[in-house]
Amino acid sequence: MPLARVGADGQHALLVRQHLITGYRAYYVAFTPRRVTLSTLVQVAGRRWAIEQGFETSKQEIGLDQYEVRTYAAWYRFMTLTLYAHAFLAAMRARQTPRKKGLRPARRMSS
């Protein structure tokens, strides 16, 4: 459902997602700087859970939430290094996971 915002550029919308079995409803207020289709907005909102799981894993495994910095530059460096470490660990974990028969191995990137 589109939302009207006086004096605001872009598109504001209210998304309502309802679980098919339990009937539980989740509400999202979304903003886009330019108009997008409803299907695009729904796809992006659906990715939110995977992103939140990634941040939670980063907090548990590499201490993403353990920074004690006072400047933006220090915070930015810490976040960059911890998220890089998380990506590295995820790649190593994916390499160690046994592959199912019939699937081709992932291509290696050349350096």
Phi and psi in degrees as GROMACS dihedral restraints (atoms count N, CA, C in turn):
[ dihedral_restraints ]
;  ai    aj    ak    al  type     phi  dphi    fc
    3     4     5     6     1   -66.6    20    10
    4     5     6     7     1   144.1    20    10
    6     7     8     9     1  -114.3    20    10
    7     8     9    10     1   138.9    20    10
    9    10    11    12     1   -91.8    20    10
   10    11    12    13     1   129.9    20    10
   12    13    14    15     1  -125.0    20    10
   13    14    15    16     1   115.7    20    10
   15    16    17    18     1   -70.1    20    10
   16    17    18    19     1   128.2    20    10
   18    19    20    21     1    76.5    20    10
   19    20    21    22     1     9.1    20    10
   21    22    23    24     1  -108.9    20    10
   22    23    24    25     1   131.4    20    10
   24    25    26    27     1   -80.7    20    10
   25    26    27    28     1   157.3    20    10
   27    28    29    30     1    95.3    20    10
   28    29    30    31     1  -170.3    20    10
   30    31    32    33     1  -119.3    20    10
   31    32    33    34     1   126.5    20    10
   33    34    35    36     1  -109.0    20    10
   34    35    36    37     1   140.0    20    10
   36    37    38    39     1  -146.7    20    10
   37    38    39    40     1   153.5    20    10
   39    40    41    42     1  -106.9    20    10
   40    41    42    43     1   120.1    20    10
   42    43    44    45     1  -104.9    20    10
   43    44    45    46     1   135.9    20    10
   45    46    47    48     1  -124.2    20    10
   46    47    48    49     1   123.2    20    10
   48    49    50    51     1  -113.0    20    10
   49    50    51    52     1   131.0    20    10
   51    52    53    54     1  -120.2    20    10
   52    53    54    55     1   128.8    20    10
   54    55    56    57     1   -67.9    20    10
   55    56    57    58     1   133.1    20    10
   57    58    59    60     1   -67.3    20    10
   58    59    60    61     1   -29.9    20    10
   60    61    62    63     1   -95.3    20    10
   61    62    63    64     1   -51.8    20    10
   63    64    65    66     1   -83.5    20    10
   64    65    66    67     1   -21.8    20    10
   66    67    68    69     1    81.1    20    10
   67    68    69    70     1    -0.3    20    10
   69    70    71    72     1   -59.2    20    10
   70    71    72    73     1   136.3    20    10
   72    73    74    75     1  -111.9    20    10
   73    74    75    76     1   138.1    20    10
   75    76    77    78     1  -118.5    20    10
   76    77    78    79     1   138.7    20    10
   78    79    80    81     1  -116.3    20    10
   79    80    81    82     1   137.6    20    10
   81    82    83    84     1  -130.5    20    10
   82    83    84    85     1   134.0    20    10
   84    85    86    87     1  -101.3    20    10
   85    86    87    88     1   121.4    20    10
   87    88    89    90     1  -115.8    20    10
   88    89    90    91     1   149.9    20    10
   90    91    92    93     1  -133.5    20    10
   91    92    93    94     1   136.5    20    10
   93    94    95    96     1  -131.4    20    10
   94    95    96    97     1   139.8    20    10
   96    97    98    99     1   -66.8    20    10
   97    98    99   100     1   -24.6    20    10
   99   100   101   102     1  -135.3    20    10
  100   101   102   103     1   163.8    20    10
  102   103   104   105     1   -63.8    20    10
  103   104   105   106     1   136.6    20    10
  105   106   107   108     1  -132.2    20    10
  106   107   108   109     1   163.4    20    10
  108   109   110   111     1   -75.9    20    10
  109   110   111   112     1   161.0    20    10
  111   112   113   114     1   -61.4    20    10
  112   113   114   115     1   -40.1    20    10
  114   115   116   117     1   -64.0    20    10
  115   116   117   118     1   -37.9    20    10
  117   118   119   120     1   -64.8    20    10
  118   119   120   121     1   -44.0    20    10
  120   121   122   123     1   -61.8    20    10
  121   122   123   124     1   -40.8    20    10
  123   124   125   126     1   -67.5    20    10
  124   125   126   127     1   -40.8    20    10
  126   127   128   129     1   -61.5    20    10
  127   128   129   130     1   -44.7    20    10
  129   130   131   132     1   -66.1    20    10
  130   131   132   133     1   -43.3    20    10
  132   133   134   135     1   -62.4    20    10
  133   134   135   136     1   -33.7    20    10
  135   136   137   138     1   -68.1    20    10
  136   137   138   139     1   -22.5    20    10
  138   139   140   141     1   -80.5    20    10
  139   140   141   142     1   -11.0    20    10
  141   142   143   144     1   -57.0    20    10
  142   143   144   145     1   -41.2    20    10
  144   145   146   147     1   -63.2    20    10
  145   146   147   148     1   -44.1    20    10
  147   148   149   150     1   -63.1    20    10
  148   149   150   151     1   -38.2    20    10
  150   151   152   153     1   -66.2    20    10
  151   152   153   154     1   -44.7    20    10
  153   154   155   156     1   -63.7    20    10
  154   155   156   157     1   -37.1    20    10
  156   157   158   159     1   -64.1    20    10
  157   158   159   160     1   -38.7    20    10
  159   160   161   162     1   -62.1    20    10
  160   161   162   163     1   -43.9    20    10
  162   163   164   165     1   -65.4    20    10
  163   164   165   166     1   -39.9    20    10
  165   166   167   168     1   -63.8    20    10
  166   167   168   169     1   -42.0    20    10
  168   169   170   171     1   -62.8    20    10
  169   170   171   172     1   -41.7    20    10
  171   172   173   174     1   -62.8    20    10
  172   173   174   175     1   -37.3    20    10
  174   175   176   177     1   -65.5    20    10
  175   176   177   178     1   -42.5    20    10
  177   178   179   180     1   -74.8    20    10
  178   179   180   181     1   -41.1    20    10
  180   181   182   183     1   -89.3    20    10
  181   182   183   184     1   -35.6    20    10
  183   184   185   186     1  -126.6    20    10
  184   185   186   187     1     6.9    20    10
  186   187   188   189     1    74.1    20    10
  187   188   189   190     1    38.5    20    10
  189   190   191   192     1   -55.9    20    10
  190   191   192   193     1   -32.2    20    10
  192   193   194   195     1   -94.8    20    10
  193   194   195   196     1    13.8    20    10
  195   196   197   198     1  -101.7    20    10
  196   197   198   199     1    20.0    20    10
  198   199   200   201     1   -76.7    20    10
  199   200   201   202     1   144.9    20    10
  201   202   203   204     1  -133.7    20    10
  202   203   204   205     1    73.7    20    10
  204   205   206   207     1  -119.7    20    10
  205   206   207   208     1   160.9    20    10
  207   208   209   210     1  -117.1    20    10
  208   209   210   211     1   -13.3    20    10
  210   211   212   213     1  -119.3    20    10
  211   212   213   214     1   158.0    20    10
  213   214   215   216     1   -63.2    20    10
  214   215   216   217     1   -41.9    20    10
  216   217   218   219     1   -59.5    20    10
  217   218   219   220     1   -43.3    20    10
  219   220   221   222     1   -66.5    20    10
  220   221   222   223     1   -42.6    20    10
  222   223   224   225     1   -60.6    20    10
  223   224   225   226     1   -44.9    20    10
  225   226   227   228     1   -61.9    20    10
  226   227   228   229     1   -43.5    20    10
  228   229   230   231     1   -62.0    20    10
  229   230   231   232     1   -44.9    20    10
  231   232   233   234     1   -61.9    20    10
  232   233   234   235     1   -47.6    20    10
  234   235   236   237     1   -61.8    20    10
  235   236   237   238     1   -42.3    20    10
  237   238   239   240     1   -61.8    20    10
  238   239   240   241     1   -46.8    20    10
  240   241   242   243     1   -67.0    20    10
  241   242   243   244     1   -41.1    20    10
  243   244   245   246     1   -69.5    20    10
  244   245   246   247     1   -38.8    20    10
  246   247   248   249     1   -70.8    20    10
  247   248   249   250     1   -32.5    20    10
  249   250   251   252     1   -64.5    20    10
  250   251   252   253     1   -43.1    20    10
  252   253   254   255     1   -61.9    20    10
  253   254   255   256     1   -40.4    20    10
  255   256   257   258     1   -62.4    20    10
  256   257   258   259     1   -43.6    20    10
  258   259   260   261     1   -63.1    20    10
  259   260   261   262     1   -41.0    20    10
  261   262   263   264     1   -61.8    20    10
  262   263   264   265     1   -47.4    20    10
  264   265   266   267     1   -63.8    20    10
  265   266   267   268     1   -38.2    20    10
  267   268   269   270     1   -64.4    20    10
  268   269   270   271     1   -40.2    20    10
  270   271   272   273     1   -66.0    20    10
  271   272   273   274     1   -41.8    20    10
  273   274   275   276     1   -65.5    20    10
  274   275   276   277     1   -39.1    20    10
  276   277   278   279     1   -64.7    20    10
  277   278   279   280     1   -39.8    20    10
  279   280   281   282     1   -65.8    20    10
  280   281   282   283     1   -34.5    20    10
  282   283   284   285     1   -67.5    20    10
  283   284   285   286     1   -33.3    20    10
  285   286   287   288     1   -81.4    20    10
  286   287   288   289     1   -16.9    20    10
  288   289   290   291     1   -74.3    20    10
  289   290   291   292     1   127.1    20    10
  291   292   293   294     1   -61.8    20    10
  292   293   294   295     1   140.8    20    10
  294   295   296   297     1   -89.2    20    10
  295   296   297   298     1   148.2    20    10
  297   298   299   300     1   -77.9    20    10
  298   299   300   301     1   150.8    20    10
  300   301   302   303     1   -63.3    20    10
  301   302   303   304     1   142.7    20    10
  303   304   305   306     1    92.1    20    10
  304   305   306   307     1   -12.4    20    10
  306   307   308   309     1   -93.2    20    10
  307   308   309   310     1   137.0    20    10
  309   310   311   312     1   -79.0    20    10
  310   311   312   313     1   144.5    20    10
  312   313   314   315     1   -67.8    20    10
  313   314   315   316     1   152.7    20    10
  315   316   317   318     1   -65.7    20    10
  316   317   318   319     1   144.0    20    10
  318   319   320   321     1   -70.5    20    10
  319   320   321   322     1   143.4    20    10
  321   322   323   324     1   -88.0    20    10
  322   323   324   325     1   142.9    20    10
  324   325   326   327     1   -85.1    20    10
  325   326   327   328     1   134.3    20    10
  327   328   329   330     1   -84.6    20    10
  328   329   330   331     1   148.3    20    10
